[in-house]
Amino acid sequence: MGTNYFWFTEFLHLVTALGVISWFKYTYKKTNIWLCIMIGLGFGFFIDIDHVIDYAMYFLSNGHYFTLTEFIRGGYFETNRRIYVLFHAWEFVIILWLVYKLLSLRYKKDNRINLLLLAALAILGHLVVDQLTNGVSPLFYFISYRAINGFGLNI
């Protein structure tokens, strides 16, 4: 990975998250816009914060100091031979959607339940971009699949 790839995918994540937020706000007009923005960006864009875990394992085990350039390049995945990205998981999309469906049956008039749908859709958008741009196995973004395979890089 290079810096151009990093900025390109982050741009795609931002555009996707903003698209999800826009659709959601248009569909659920009563929802507070600032809540939509925080949840949509949190789950759709800032989910990449979990890359810090992988990078920390790299620089702590190799005696390196944190550098933004090295972090952006992503070479630490190759060095670690493992990739955790613990927030990148289709299971979270499924769980959030199921909880949304169950709660919306019981609490039909509570619009706050819809925020679970927003979170699920924001993660979904992020993972679709990653799935299409990272050249990984279709199962890769299932955390259970990665765990079963020891979080190996080339699974």
Secondary structure, DSSP 8 states (H G I E B T S, - for coil): --HHHHHHHHHHHHHHHHHHHHHHHHHSTTS-HHHHHHHHHHHHTGGGGGHHHHHHHHHHHTT----HHHHHHTTHHHHHTB---TT--HHHHHHHHHHHHHHHHH-TT-GGGHHHHHHHHHHHHHHHHHHHHS---TTTT-HHHHHHTTTBTT-
